[in-house]
């Protein structure tokens, strides 16, 4: 007989949103079980190896109090455990990698340690139970309610989980089809969303590319060339029909012009260097001799994989695309080590060394692919392009049912069918409660980038502080509904309940409104 575990709230997926939801629900005194498909909780921050993508005001405002606490704890972790130079130790805005993608580029293992530290009061007390290496396999549904879900361990063991509410915080919305929650994928049709840049016909499989990130350091004079990947010759010559350059080159798609933009390994004359784009260790900040060289996470345009989707396809097709994506990333590394043109006229940087130890893997690649686009619930209200795009509106859209805020450009990476990529300036935005409410199912809530957004706007919701806010608000919403003996949708439909819930969010450090700022 299968073991059945019970809790108030079941969270499927231990990514950023899942962790934030678990923290919120546990703080409200609820008993919580959170599952995670990999060995590491933290999603983008850890198993996907993506340093935080954040807006320009992040150090002052524009995130929840707990997300700010996470950022502060990351910096304090380095101060406590690492041999920093005194100047770096005193820097209130320490950026361990000095990467230019973020004001806080740090190691995935540090993020993992900090998240575990933030959750340990609740795991220690037994209020929160975390099941790693477990993936959802089944959901039992009666009418508009999920009754129980089954999760499977990597070794085949099964457990049944029973709760009042089920939050989907998986990277691809895995709970939604199993629970019968209405959802969409890919690009919606213009007639359905009314968006200026939506296609005329829906394309459910036209999703943003995903990426297998890898970690490398650079030891000048070293030779760490890997074995030639099996698909290297294919990727070396590959040029997508929509590109003016080969995939493995110093050129990348330019969403502003539709053409190509040239980069270099390191900054050279007027060319941006990709090496320090997502660098997570800058040795100059540490006591001399601590590191042999810089450490960087390689999540570049060159290893975006758009040859196929891994959502709503057969297991065989999914594995094919996972394998090819890994081969693309390894081929990029081999090209960088052996054939990448250098400014001095030579080829290759053999001093690049694959660092699987940084990511907790043997193959040197991240534990999980970086997923930019998920299944998305059909929601009571859906955020569309005209709510955010700075070219189609004036100022920030105010929503009465705000449960948080976010800010990021509309940024679509090349897609899997039409190879569309799109970039637009956007205004900061408020997160509507209606976008967290499925149109029908009562006790399932989205807790990450699977909320009611569109193919176009989801690019704004996938980033770290926004996903954290979504998860945290979803966790509080489930807890609040339980405390009041109501359904989550009742909170939005009753003005008194809505104001009470919003007051609770504000007390818990969730910002609901933006100050006057311009577009980004």
Secondary structure, DSSP 8 states (H G I E B T S, - for coil): --EEEE-SEEEE--SHHHHHHHHHHHHTT--EEEEESSS-S-GGGTTT-------TTTTTSSS-HHHHHHHHHHHHHHHHHS-B-HHHHH-TT--TT--SS-S----HHHHHHHHHHHHHHHHHHTSEEEEETEEEEEEEEETTEEEEEEEEETTS-EEEEE-SEEEE--TT-HHHHHHT--EE-SB-BHHHH--TTSBSS-BTT--B-EE--EEEEE-TT--------TTHHHHHH---TT-SS-SSSSEEE-TTTSSEEE-BSS-BTTB-BSTTTTEEE-GGGB-TTS-SS-EEEE--GGGEE-S---SSS-HHHHHHHHHHHHHHHHHHHHHHHHT-B-TTS-B--TTEEE-HHHHT-SSSB-SS-B-----EE-BSS-B-GGGTBTTT-SS----TTEEEEE---EEE--BSSS---EEE-B--EEEEGGGGBBSS-SSEEE-STTSSB-TTTHHHHSSHHHHHHHHHHHHHHHHHHHHHTS-HHHHHH-HHHHHHHHHHHHHTT---S--S----
